[in-house]
Amino acid sequence: MRQPDWQIAAGAPPRGGDAQAVSAADIRALLADSGWLATDASALSDEDDLYAAGLTSHGSVNLMLALEERYGVEFPEHLLRRRTFESIAAIRSAVAGLLDGAPGGPGVG
């Protein structure tokens, strides 16, 4: 059963292995709480370029660490690319792949 987005955004721990638990609202909450963007995270679409919105390479590393802690995953080296963190949709896809244990995960290449 899918964990409701509001529970994730409210801080309830996601269920292990449940890629559906990765919500855009949760990613926006991490971005908003961090102050890594020059733009209000709630005003961004899932496809908006986070780097154009003010995300820096330092901010993307901190975001990665926050995502690893939040979801209990570890980003492998092949996902440590700009495109992995370029949008909320890209982040959601990467974390979902890690939760599902997809070999290679998204963003390979």
CNS distance restraints for C-alpha pairs under 8 A (distance, minus, plus):
assign (resid   2 and name CA) (resid  18 and name CA) 7.43 0.50 0.50
assign (resid   2 and name CA) (resid  20 and name CA) 6.23 0.50 0.50
assign (resid   2 and name CA) (resid  21 and name CA) 6.51 0.50 0.50
assign (resid   3 and name CA) (resid   7 and name CA) 6.97 0.50 0.50
assign (resid   3 and name CA) (resid   8 and name CA) 7.39 0.50 0.50
assign (resid   3 and name CA) (resid  14 and name CA) 7.19 0.50 0.50
assign (resid   3 and name CA) (resid  15 and name CA) 7.39 0.50 0.50
assign (resid   3 and name CA) (resid  20 and name CA) 7.55 0.50 0.50
assign (resid   3 and name CA) (resid  21 and name CA) 5.73 0.50 0.50
assign (resid   4 and name CA) (resid   8 and name CA) 6.84 0.50 0.50
assign (resid   4 and name CA) (resid  21 and name CA) 7.49 0.50 0.50
assign (resid   5 and name CA) (resid   9 and name CA) 6.18 0.50 0.50
assign (resid   5 and name CA) (resid  21 and name CA) 7.07 0.50 0.50
assign (resid   5 and name CA) (resid  22 and name CA) 7.99 0.50 0.50
assign (resid   5 and name CA) (resid  23 and name CA) 5.88 0.50 0.50
assign (resid   5 and name CA) (resid  25 and name CA) 6.91 0.50 0.50
assign (resid   5 and name CA) (resid  26 and name CA) 7.35 0.50 0.50
assign (resid   6 and name CA) (resid  10 and name CA) 5.86 0.50 0.50
assign (resid   6 and name CA) (resid  25 and name CA) 7.87 0.50 0.50
assign (resid   7 and name CA) (resid  11 and name CA) 6.34 0.50 0.50
assign (resid   7 and name CA) (resid  12 and name CA) 5.25 0.50 0.50
assign (resid   8 and name CA) (resid  12 and name CA) 5.01 0.50 0.50
assign (resid   8 and name CA) (resid  13 and name CA) 6.53 0.50 0.50
assign (resid   8 and name CA) (resid  14 and name CA) 6.42 0.50 0.50
assign (resid   8 and name CA) (resid  21 and name CA) 7.22 0.50 0.50
assign (resid   8 and name CA) (resid  22 and name CA) 7.99 0.50 0.50
assign (resid   8 and name CA) (resid  23 and name CA) 7.46 0.50 0.50
assign (resid   8 and name CA) (resid  26 and name CA) 6.06 0.50 0.50
assign (resid   9 and name CA) (resid  23 and name CA) 7.95 0.50 0.50
assign (resid   9 and name CA) (resid  25 and name CA) 6.06 0.50 0.50
assign (resid   9 and name CA) (resid  26 and name CA) 4.56 0.50 0.50
assign (resid   9 and name CA) (resid  29 and name CA) 6.51 0.50 0.50
assign (resid  13 and name CA) (resid  70 and name CA) 7.41 0.50 0.50
assign (resid  13 and name CA) (resid  71 and name CA) 7.69 0.50 0.50
assign (resid  14 and name CA) (resid  18 and name CA) 7.47 0.50 0.50
assign (resid  14 and name CA) (resid  21 and name CA) 5.83 0.50 0.50
assign (resid  14 and name CA) (resid  22 and name CA) 7.86 0.50 0.50
assign (resid  14 and name CA) (resid  70 and name CA) 7.94 0.50 0.50
assign (resid  14 and name CA) (resid  71 and name CA) 6.53 0.50 0.50
assign (resid  15 and name CA) (resid  21 and name CA) 6.90 0.50 0.50
assign (resid  16 and name CA) (resid  71 and name CA) 7.67 0.50 0.50
assign (resid  16 and name CA) (resid  72 and name CA) 7.88 0.50 0.50
assign (resid  16 and name CA) (resid  99 and name CA) 6.94 0.50 0.50
assign (resid  17 and name CA) (resid  99 and name CA) 4.65 0.50 0.50
assign (resid  17 and name CA) (resid 100 and name CA) 5.43 0.50 0.50
assign (resid  17 and name CA) (resid 101 and name CA) 7.67 0.50 0.50
assign (resid  18 and name CA) (resid  22 and name CA) 7.93 0.50 0.50
assign (resid  18 and name CA) (resid  96 and name CA) 7.72 0.50 0.50
assign (resid  18 and name CA) (resid  99 and name CA) 6.29 0.50 0.50
assign (resid  18 and name CA) (resid 100 and name CA) 6.85 0.50 0.50
assign (resid  19 and name CA) (resid  95 and name CA) 7.38 0.50 0.50
assign (resid  19 and name CA) (resid  96 and name CA) 4.28 0.50 0.50
assign (resid  19 and name CA) (resid  97 and name CA) 7.06 0.50 0.50
assign (resid  19 and name CA) (resid  99 and name CA) 5.41 0.50 0.50
assign (resid  19 and name CA) (resid 100 and name CA) 5.94 0.50 0.50
assign (resid  20 and name CA) (resid  96 and name CA) 7.08 0.50 0.50
assign (resid  22 and name CA) (resid  26 and name CA) 7.03 0.50 0.50
assign (resid  22 and name CA) (resid  27 and name CA) 7.84 0.50 0.50
assign (resid  22 and name CA) (resid  92 and name CA) 6.06 0.50 0.50
assign (resid  22 and name CA) (resid  95 and name CA) 7.06 0.50 0.50
assign (resid  22 and name CA) (resid  96 and name CA) 6.34 0.50 0.50
assign (resid  23 and name CA) (resid  27 and name CA) 6.54 0.50 0.50
assign (resid  23 and name CA) (resid  92 and name CA) 6.94 0.50 0.50
assign (resid  24 and name CA) (resid  28 and name CA) 6.09 0.50 0.50
assign (resid  24 and name CA) (resid  46 and name CA) 7.00 0.50 0.50
assign (resid  24 and name CA) (resid  88 and name CA) 6.35 0.50 0.50
assign (resid  24 and name CA) (resid  89 and name CA) 7.31 0.50 0.50
assign (resid  24 and name CA) (resid  92 and name CA) 6.80 0.50 0.50
assign (resid  25 and name CA) (resid  29 and name CA) 6.09 0.50 0.50
assign (resid  26 and name CA) (resid  30 and name CA) 6.35 0.50 0.50
assign (resid  27 and name CA) (resid  31 and name CA) 6.24 0.50 0.50
assign (resid  27 and name CA) (resid  88 and name CA) 6.70 0.50 0.50
assign (resid  27 and name CA) (resid  91 and name CA) 7.90 0.50 0.50
assign (resid  27 and name CA) (resid  92 and name CA) 7.58 0.50 0.50
assign (resid  28 and name CA) (resid  32 and name CA) 5.97 0.50 0.50
assign (resid  28 and name CA) (resid  41 and name CA) 5.49 0.50 0.50
assign (resid  28 and name CA) (resid  42 and name CA) 6.33 0.50 0.50
assign (resid  28 and name CA) (resid  88 and name CA) 7.52 0.50 0.50
assign (resid  29 and name CA) (resid  33 and name CA) 5.96 0.50 0.50
assign (resid  29 and name CA) (resid  41 and name CA) 7.61 0.50 0.50
assign (resid  30 and name CA) (resid  34 and name CA) 6.09 0.50 0.50
assign (resid  30 and name CA) (resid  63 and name CA) 7.49 0.50 0.50
assign (resid  30 and name CA) (resid  66 and name CA) 7.47 0.50 0.50
assign (resid  31 and name CA) (resid  35 and name CA) 6.55 0.50 0.50
assign (resid  31 and name CA) (resid  36 and name CA) 6.36 0.50 0.50
assign (resid  31 and name CA) (resid  37 and name CA) 6.99 0.50 0.50
assign (resid  31 and name CA) (resid  41 and name CA) 6.27 0.50 0.50
assign (resid  31 and name CA) (resid  63 and name CA) 7.39 0.50 0.50
assign (resid  32 and name CA) (resid  36 and name CA) 7.52 0.50 0.50
assign (resid  32 and name CA) (resid  37 and name CA) 7.52 0.50 0.50
assign (resid  32 and name CA) (resid  40 and name CA) 6.89 0.50 0.50
assign (resid  32 and name CA) (resid  41 and name CA) 5.52 0.50 0.50
assign (resid  32 and name CA) (resid  42 and name CA) 7.70 0.50 0.50
assign (resid  34 and name CA) (resid  63 and name CA) 7.99 0.50 0.50
assign (resid  36 and name CA) (resid  54 and name CA) 6.98 0.50 0.50
assign (resid  36 and name CA) (resid  55 and name CA) 5.69 0.50 0.50
assign (resid  36 and name CA) (resid  56 and name CA) 7.45 0.50 0.50
assign (resid  36 and name CA) (resid  59 and name CA) 5.53 0.50 0.50
assign (resid  37 and name CA) (resid  41 and name CA) 7.23 0.50 0.50
assign (resid  37 and name CA) (resid  50 and name CA) 7.60 0.50 0.50
assign (resid  37 and name CA) (resid  53 and name CA) 5.89 0.50 0.50
assign (resid  37 and name CA) (resid  54 and name CA) 4.64 0.50 0.50
assign (resid  37 and name CA) (resid  55 and name CA) 5.21 0.50 0.50
assign (resid  38 and name CA) (resid  53 and name CA) 5.85 0.50 0.50
assign (resid  38 and name CA) (resid  54 and name CA) 4.86 0.50 0.50
assign (resid  38 and name CA) (resid  55 and name CA) 7.58 0.50 0.50
assign (resid  39 and name CA) (resid  43 and name CA) 7.58 0.50 0.50
assign (resid  39 and name CA) (resid  44 and name CA) 7.99 0.50 0.50
assign (resid  39 and name CA) (resid  53 and name CA) 5.56 0.50 0.50
assign (resid  39 and name CA) (resid  54 and name CA) 6.95 0.50 0.50
assign (resid  40 and name CA) (resid  44 and name CA) 7.20 0.50 0.50
assign (resid  44 and name CA) (resid  48 and name CA) 5.99 0.50 0.50
assign (resid  45 and name CA) (resid  88 and name CA) 7.72 0.50 0.50
assign (resid  46 and name CA) (resid  87 and name CA) 6.28 0.50 0.50
assign (resid  46 and name CA) (resid  88 and name CA) 4.81 0.50 0.50
assign (resid  46 and name CA) (resid  89 and name CA) 5.04 0.50 0.50
assign (resid  47 and name CA) (resid  87 and name CA) 5.41 0.50 0.50
assign (resid  47 and name CA) (resid  88 and name CA) 6.37 0.50 0.50
assign (resid  47 and name CA) (resid  89 and name CA) 5.87 0.50 0.50
assign (resid  47 and name CA) (resid  90 and name CA) 7.93 0.50 0.50
assign (resid  48 and name CA) (resid  86 and name CA) 7.93 0.50 0.50
assign (resid  48 and name CA) (resid  87 and name CA) 5.69 0.50 0.50
assign (resid  48 and name CA) (resid  88 and name CA) 7.46 0.50 0.50
assign (resid  49 and name CA) (resid  53 and name CA) 6.43 0.50 0.50
assign (resid  49 and name CA) (resid  86 and name CA) 5.43 0.50 0.50
assign (resid  49 and name CA) (resid  87 and name CA) 5.23 0.50 0.50
assign (resid  50 and name CA) (resid  54 and name CA) 6.45 0.50 0.50
assign (resid  50 and name CA) (resid  55 and name CA) 5.56 0.50 0.50
assign (resid  50 and name CA) (resid  85 and name CA) 7.40 0.50 0.50
assign (resid  50 and name CA) (resid  86 and name CA) 5.29 0.50 0.50
assign (resid  50 and name CA) (resid  87 and name CA) 5.35 0.50 0.50
assign (resid  50 and name CA) (resid  88 and name CA) 7.63 0.50 0.50
assign (resid  51 and name CA) (resid  55 and name CA) 4.46 0.50 0.50
assign (resid  51 and name CA) (resid  56 and name CA) 6.37 0.50 0.50
assign (resid  51 and name CA) (resid  86 and name CA) 6.29 0.50 0.50
assign (resid  55 and name CA) (resid  59 and name CA) 5.73 0.50 0.50
assign (resid  55 and name CA) (resid  60 and name CA) 6.56 0.50 0.50
assign (resid  56 and name CA) (resid  60 and name CA) 6.13 0.50 0.50
assign (resid  57 and name CA) (resid  61 and name CA) 6.38 0.50 0.50
assign (resid  58 and name CA) (resid  62 and name CA) 6.40 0.50 0.50
assign (resid  59 and name CA) (resid  63 and name CA) 6.00 0.50 0.50
assign (resid  60 and name CA) (resid  64 and name CA) 6.03 0.50 0.50
assign (resid  60 and name CA) (resid  85 and name CA) 6.63 0.50 0.50
assign (resid  61 and name CA) (resid  65 and name CA) 6.30 0.50 0.50
assign (resid  62 and name CA) (resid  66 and name CA) 6.21 0.50 0.50
assign (resid  63 and name CA) (resid  67 and name CA) 6.11 0.50 0.50
assign (resid  64 and name CA) (resid  68 and name CA) 6.11 0.50 0.50
assign (resid  64 and name CA) (resid  75 and name CA) 7.56 0.50 0.50
assign (resid  65 and name CA) (resid  69 and name CA) 6.22 0.50 0.50
assign (resid  66 and name CA) (resid  70 and name CA) 5.98 0.50 0.50
assign (resid  67 and name CA) (resid  71 and name CA) 5.91 0.50 0.50
assign (resid  67 and name CA) (resid  72 and name CA) 7.81 0.50 0.50
assign (resid  67 and name CA) (resid  73 and name CA) 7.63 0.50 0.50
assign (resid  67 and name CA) (resid  95 and name CA) 7.88 0.50 0.50
assign (resid  68 and name CA) (resid  72 and name CA) 5.29 0.50 0.50
assign (resid  68 and name CA) (resid  73 and name CA) 4.80 0.50 0.50
assign (resid  68 and name CA) (resid  74 and name CA) 5.52 0.50 0.50
assign (resid  68 and name CA) (resid  75 and name CA) 7.24 0.50 0.50
assign (resid  69 and name CA) (resid  73 and name CA) 7.15 0.50 0.50
assign (resid  71 and name CA) (resid  95 and name CA) 7.92 0.50 0.50
assign (resid  71 and name CA) (resid  99 and name CA) 7.88 0.50 0.50
assign (resid  73 and name CA) (resid  95 and name CA) 7.73 0.50 0.50
assign (resid  73 and name CA) (resid  98 and name CA) 6.54 0.50 0.50
assign (resid  73 and name CA) (resid  99 and name CA) 6.94 0.50 0.50
assign (resid  74 and name CA) (resid  98 and name CA) 7.70 0.50 0.50
assign (resid  75 and name CA) (resid  79 and name CA) 6.15 0.50 0.50
assign (resid  75 and name CA) (resid  80 and name CA) 7.03 0.50 0.50
assign (resid  75 and name CA) (resid  98 and name CA) 7.59 0.50 0.50
assign (resid  76 and name CA) (resid  80 and name CA) 6.96 0.50 0.50
assign (resid  78 and name CA) (resid 104 and name CA) 7.89 0.50 0.50
assign (resid  78 and name CA) (resid 107 and name CA) 7.28 0.50 0.50
assign (resid  78 and name CA) (resid 108 and name CA) 6.01 0.50 0.50
assign (resid  78 and name CA) (resid 109 and name CA) 7.50 0.50 0.50
assign (resid  79 and name CA) (resid  84 and name CA) 6.14 0.50 0.50
assign (resid  79 and name CA) (resid  94 and name CA) 7.69 0.50 0.50
assign (resid  79 and name CA) (resid 105 and name CA) 7.84 0.50 0.50
assign (resid  79 and name CA) (resid 106 and name CA) 7.45 0.50 0.50
assign (resid  79 and name CA) (resid 107 and name CA) 5.85 0.50 0.50
assign (resid  79 and name CA) (resid 108 and name CA) 6.78 0.50 0.50
assign (resid  80 and name CA) (resid  84 and name CA) 6.89 0.50 0.50
assign (resid  81 and name CA) (resid  85 and name CA) 7.36 0.50 0.50
assign (resid  81 and name CA) (resid 107 and name CA) 7.81 0.50 0.50
assign (resid  82 and name CA) (resid  86 and name CA) 6.09 0.50 0.50
assign (resid  83 and name CA) (resid  87 and name CA) 7.82 0.50 0.50
assign (resid  83 and name CA) (resid  90 and name CA) 7.19 0.50 0.50
assign (resid  83 and name CA) (resid 107 and name CA) 7.26 0.50 0.50
assign (resid  84 and name CA) (resid  90 and name CA) 5.55 0.50 0.50
assign (resid  84 and name CA) (resid  91 and name CA) 5.84 0.50 0.50
assign (resid  84 and name CA) (resid  94 and name CA) 6.63 0.50 0.50
assign (resid  84 and name CA) (resid 107 and name CA) 6.19 0.50 0.50
assign (resid  85 and name CA) (resid  90 and name CA) 6.14 0.50 0.50
assign (resid  85 and name CA) (resid  91 and name CA) 5.35 0.50 0.50
assign (resid  86 and name CA) (resid  90 and name CA) 6.42 0.50 0.50
assign (resid  86 and name CA) (resid  91 and name CA) 7.48 0.50 0.50
assign (resid  87 and name CA) (resid  91 and name CA) 6.28 0.50 0.50
assign (resid  88 and name CA) (resid  92 and name CA) 6.02 0.50 0.50
assign (resid  89 and name CA) (resid  93 and name CA) 6.11 0.50 0.50
assign (resid  90 and name CA) (resid  94 and name CA) 6.19 0.50 0.50
assign (resid  91 and name CA) (resid  95 and name CA) 6.15 0.50 0.50
assign (resid  92 and name CA) (resid  96 and name CA) 5.95 0.50 0.50
assign (resid  93 and name CA) (resid  97 and name CA) 6.10 0.50 0.50
assign (resid  93 and name CA) (resid 106 and name CA) 6.78 0.50 0.50
assign (resid  94 and name CA) (resid  98 and name CA) 6.32 0.50 0.50
assign (resid  94 and name CA) (resid 105 and name CA) 6.69 0.50 0.50
assign (resid  94 and name CA) (resid 106 and name CA) 5.48 0.50 0.50
assign (resid  94 and name CA) (resid 107 and name CA) 7.25 0.50 0.50
assign (resid  95 and name CA) (resid  99 and name CA) 6.15 0.50 0.50
assign (resid  96 and name CA) (resid 100 and name CA) 6.11 0.50 0.50
assign (resid  97 and name CA) (resid 101 and name CA) 6.05 0.50 0.50
assign (resid  97 and name CA) (resid 102 and name CA) 5.23 0.50 0.50
assign (resid  97 and name CA) (resid 105 and name CA) 5.20 0.50 0.50
assign (resid  97 and name CA) (resid 106 and name CA) 6.39 0.50 0.50
assign (resid  98 and name CA) (resid 102 and name CA) 6.19 0.50 0.50
assign (resid  98 and name CA) (resid 105 and name CA) 6.41 0.50 0.50
assign (resid 101 and name CA) (resid 105 and name CA) 7.54 0.50 0.50
assign (resid 104 and name CA) (resid 108 and name CA) 6.35 0.50 0.50
